[in-house]
Amino acid sequence: DQRKEMPKGKKNVKAAATSQAVRKGKHIQKKHKVWRSVTFRRPTTRSAIKKGKYTLKATPKYPTHDAYSIIKHPVATESAMKIIEDNNTLVFIVDIKATKKQIKNACAKLYGIKVQSINTLIKPTGEKKAFVKIPKEMEAMDVANKIGIMQMMVLIFLSLLFLIVPTQQQSKYSFSKLQFT
């Protein structure tokens, strides 16, 4: 092999280094990527996380979607009373974003009741109404008394009575004589 022999002299040394570089593949051209789509999407590059000079909020925002904000109030109407008596079901107005699971957990936390099932509907006024069915072991009337729905019904009834009864007979009915237990 004449190629393996190292020639003597400056010109021969340079030529030998060049031929060796060619053999090793130093002068191979770089292949370009073949684009197979019509559009060119610029590759994403690394971007630094922005650090503001000051905080935008003075205090951190804490979650406010707790049991007290999920259940707004119980419904105390005649139709709700009928549902309580007949179907063993309580009726509540709840937050519009509340899910059935959240309503179930809120009922368990606030009133200590076991929930069998929940049906919800959104009223035309934009409020969400939840029908909370209680198992047969528990009485919905007892829970309603504990919550205070029955007292609300009595107060509503008495306020309607004062609107209907003439003013001379109103002295017979007074709120001071009422006692709730």
C-alpha positions in Angstrom: 0.0 0.0 0.0 1.5 3.3 -1.1 -1.3 5.2 0.7 -0.3 4.1 4.1 3.3 5.2 3.8 3.8 8.7 5.1 5.7 10.8 2.5 8.5 13.1 3.6 8.4 16.9 3.1 5.9 19.7 3.8 3.9 19.4 0.7 3.5 15.6 1.0 2.4 15.9 4.7 -0.3 18.4 3.8 -1.5 16.2 0.9 -1.5 13.1 3.1 -3.6 14.9 5.8 -6.1 16.0 3.1 -6.4 12.5 1.7 -6.9 11.1 5.1 -9.6 13.7 5.8 -11.4 12.7 2.6 -11.2 9.1 3.5 -12.7 9.6 6.9 -15.6 11.6 5.5 -14.8 15.1 6.7 -16.0 16.7 3.4 -19.4 15.0 3.2 -22.2 17.5 2.5 -24.8 17.9 5.2 -28.2 16.7 4.1 -31.2 19.0 4.5 -34.5 18.1 6.0 -37.1 17.2 3.4 -40.3 19.2 4.1 -43.3 17.0 3.4 -46.1 19.6 4.3 -47.0 22.7 2.4 -46.9 25.0 5.4 -43.8 25.8 7.4 -44.2 25.8 11.1 -41.5 27.5 13.0 -40.0 25.2 15.6 -40.8 26.2 19.2 -38.0 27.6 21.1 -37.3 27.8 24.8 -38.8 30.9 26.4 -37.9 32.3 29.8 -40.5 32.4 32.5 -41.7 36.0 33.0 -41.1 37.4 36.4 -43.1 40.6 37.1 -41.6 43.5 38.9 -44.5 43.4 41.4 -47.4 41.1 42.4 -50.6 41.8 40.5 -52.8 40.6 43.4 -52.2 41.9 46.9 -53.5 38.7 48.6 -53.7 35.2 47.3 -57.1 33.9 46.1 -58.5 31.2 48.4 -61.1 28.7 47.2 -64.6 29.9 48.0 -66.6 27.0 46.7 -67.2 25.4 50.1 -70.4 23.8 51.5 -71.8 27.1 52.6 -71.6 28.6 49.1 -72.9 25.5 47.4 -76.2 25.3 49.2 -77.8 28.8 49.2 -81.0 28.1 51.1 -83.8 25.5 51.4 -87.0 26.0 49.5 -90.0 26.6 51.8 -93.1 26.5 49.6 -96.3 24.5 49.7 -95.1 22.3 46.7 -91.7 21.8 48.5 -93.6 20.7 51.6 -95.6 18.2 49.6 -92.4 16.8 48.1 -90.9 16.5 51.6 -93.9 14.6 53.0 -94.7 12.4 50.0 -91.2 11.6 48.5 -89.0 11.9 51.5 -87.0 14.6 49.5 -85.6 17.9 50.5 -85.5 20.8 48.1 -82.7 23.4 48.0 -81.6 26.3 45.9 -77.9 25.7 45.1 -75.0 27.4 43.3 -75.4 27.2 39.5 -71.9 25.7 39.1 -72.4 23.0 41.8 -72.2 19.4 40.7 -74.4 16.6 42.2 -71.3 15.2 44.1 -70.6 18.6 45.6 -74.3 19.0 46.6 -74.2 15.5 48.2 -71.0 16.3 50.2 -72.4 19.7 51.3 -75.7 18.1 52.6 -73.7 15.5 54.5 -71.4 18.2 56.0 -74.0 20.9 56.8 -77.0 18.8 57.9 -75.4 15.4 58.7 -77.8 13.5 56.4 -77.1 10.5 54.1 -78.2 11.2 50.5 -79.7 8.5 48.4 -79.9 10.5 45.1 -80.0 14.0 43.7 -81.9 15.5 40.9 -81.2 19.0 39.7 -82.9 21.5 37.4 -82.2 25.1 36.3 -85.1 27.4 36.7 -86.0 30.0 34.1 -84.8 32.6 36.7 -81.3 31.2 36.4 -81.2 29.4 39.8 -80.4 25.8 40.2 -82.8 23.7 42.3 -81.7 20.4 43.8 -84.0 17.6 45.0 -82.2 15.7 47.6 -83.7 12.2 48.2 -83.1 10.8 51.7 -83.1 7.1 52.5 -86.2 5.6 54.2 -84.4 5.2 57.5 -84.3 8.9 57.9 -87.4 11.1 57.9 -87.3 14.2 55.7 -89.7 16.0 58.0 -87.3 15.6 60.9 -84.5 16.9 58.9 -86.7 19.8 57.7 -87.6 20.7 61.3 -83.9 20.6 62.2 -82.9 22.8 59.3 -85.8 25.2 60.0 -87.9 24.8 56.9 -91.1 24.3 59.0 -90.5 27.6 61.0 -90.0 29.4 57.7 -93.4 28.0 56.5 -95.1 29.2 59.7 -93.7 32.6 59.3 -94.7 32.8 55.6 -98.2 31.6 56.6 -98.5 34.2 59.3 -97.2 37.0 57.1 -99.9 36.0 54.5 -102.5 35.9 57.3 -101.7 39.5 58.3 -102.1 40.6 54.7 -105.6 38.9 54.4 -107.0 39.5 57.9 -108.5 42.9 58.5 -106.5 45.2 60.9 -109.1 45.0 63.7 -108.5 41.2 64.0 -104.7 41.4 63.8 -104.4 42.1 67.5 -105.6 38.6 68.1 -102.5 37.2 66.2 -99.2 38.5 67.3 -95.7 37.3 66.6 -94.7 37.7 70.3 -96.9 34.7 71.3 -95.1 32.4 68.9 -92.6 30.0 70.3 -90.3 27.7 68.2 -88.5 24.8 69.6 
